[in-house]
């Protein structure tokens, strides 16, 4: 999995920022980032067949 998602954000700088990465039993690679007390969230999932999905959410 590419680390472009990690490089493009300035995270783990303030209290409440979260970062998690895991590999599921089915082989999916999941990366999640939450900053600004949950006001901004990003995730990237790479499925075992190679398909990659990136999701970005910002609360106003």
Residue frames relative to the residue before (quaternion, step in Angstrom):
aa qw qx qy qz dx dy dz
X 1.0000 0.0000 0.0000 0.0000 0.00 0.00 0.00
X 0.4614 -0.6833 0.4996 0.2656 3.53 -0.96 0.88
X 0.3643 -0.7312 0.5361 0.2126 3.55 -1.13 0.63
X 0.2594 0.7889 -0.5161 0.2097 3.61 1.19 0.48
X 0.6255 0.5431 -0.3426 0.4431 3.59 1.00 -0.77
X 0.6683 0.4926 -0.2963 0.4721 3.58 0.96 -0.85
X 0.6799 0.5094 -0.2918 0.4396 3.58 0.89 -0.92
X 0.7016 0.5099 -0.2775 0.4132 3.58 1.03 -0.75
X 0.7347 0.3674 -0.2287 0.5224 3.62 1.22 -0.13
X 0.3372 -0.6951 0.6010 0.2048 3.50 -1.22 0.68
X 0.1874 0.8130 -0.5221 0.1767 3.58 0.05 1.26
X 0.7510 0.3370 -0.3211 0.4682 3.53 -1.39 0.27
X 0.4400 0.6869 -0.4495 0.3640 3.54 1.02 0.93
X 0.7899 0.2364 -0.1047 0.5561 3.58 1.16 -0.55
X 0.6230 -0.5218 0.4097 0.4144 3.58 -1.19 0.42
X 0.7492 0.3661 -0.2854 0.4725 3.57 -0.95 0.86
X 0.5317 0.6049 -0.4209 0.4174 3.61 1.22 -0.23
X 0.0964 -0.8080 0.5809 0.0206 3.56 -1.01 0.85
X 0.0376 -0.7614 0.6472 0.0034 3.51 -1.23 0.66
X 0.1101 0.7885 -0.6019 0.0620 3.58 -0.91 0.85
X 0.0346 -0.7679 0.6396 0.0077 3.52 -1.19 0.66
X 0.1150 0.7934 -0.5908 0.0908 3.55 -0.98 0.82
X 0.2799 -0.6924 0.6313 0.2090 3.50 -1.37 0.25
X 0.3407 -0.7697 0.5086 0.1811 3.56 -0.68 1.10
X 0.6934 -0.4643 0.3522 0.4238 3.57 -1.31 0.17
X 0.6967 0.4607 -0.2653 0.4816 3.59 1.13 -0.62
X 0.6140 -0.5996 0.3313 0.3921 3.60 1.27 0.11
X 0.4521 0.6652 -0.4762 0.3554 3.60 1.22 0.17
X 0.2439 -0.7319 0.6173 0.1542 3.56 -1.13 0.75
X 0.0645 -0.8271 0.5571 -0.0370 3.56 -0.55 1.22
X 0.0421 -0.7761 0.6289 -0.0208 3.56 -0.89 1.05
X 0.0020 0.8086 -0.5875 0.0332 3.61 -0.78 1.02
X 0.0634 -0.7734 0.6307 0.0044 3.54 -1.06 0.89
X 0.0020 0.7740 -0.6329 0.0177 3.58 -0.99 0.87
X 0.0079 0.8049 -0.5918 0.0421 3.59 -0.77 1.04
X 0.8052 0.2981 -0.2121 0.4667 3.54 -1.36 0.13
X 0.6372 -0.5630 0.3024 0.4307 3.57 0.95 1.02
X 0.7555 -0.4106 0.2025 0.4686 3.57 0.93 0.90
X 0.4789 0.6755 -0.4466 0.3390 3.61 1.20 0.07
X 0.7631 0.1798 -0.1369 0.6054 3.58 1.20 -0.45
X 0.0215 0.7863 -0.6159 0.0444 3.55 -0.90 0.99
X 0.0238 -0.7709 0.6365 0.0075 3.53 -1.14 0.73
X 0.0124 0.7876 -0.6161 0.0020 3.53 -1.11 0.66
X 0.0931 -0.7612 0.6396 0.0538 3.50 -1.26 0.56
X 0.0625 -0.7895 0.6105 -0.0063 3.55 -0.84 1.05
X 0.0881 -0.7639 0.6373 0.0495 3.54 -0.92 0.93
X 0.2899 -0.7772 0.5414 0.1371 3.54 -0.62 1.20
X 0.6625 -0.5399 0.3476 0.3858 3.56 -1.21 0.48
X 0.6565 0.4967 -0.3231 0.4668 3.63 1.17 -0.41
X 0.6364 -0.5609 0.3149 0.4257 3.60 1.30 0.04
X 0.5113 0.6418 -0.4205 0.3872 3.61 1.23 -0.24
X 0.1213 -0.7934 0.5952 0.0401 3.57 -0.95 0.94
X 0.0762 -0.7829 0.6173 0.0131 3.57 -0.98 0.94
X 0.0954 -0.7764 0.6219 0.0359 3.58 -0.87 1.04
X 0.0689 -0.7908 0.6082 0.0057 3.59 -0.99 0.90
X 0.0633 -0.7804 0.6219 0.0114 3.57 -0.99 0.93
X 0.0087 -0.7927 0.6090 -0.0265 3.58 -0.94 0.92
X 0.0126 -0.7787 0.6272 -0.0114 3.57 -0.93 0.94
X 0.2591 -0.7565 0.5850 0.1356 3.57 -0.82 1.06
X 0.3312 -0.7480 0.5440 0.1869 3.56 -1.03 0.77
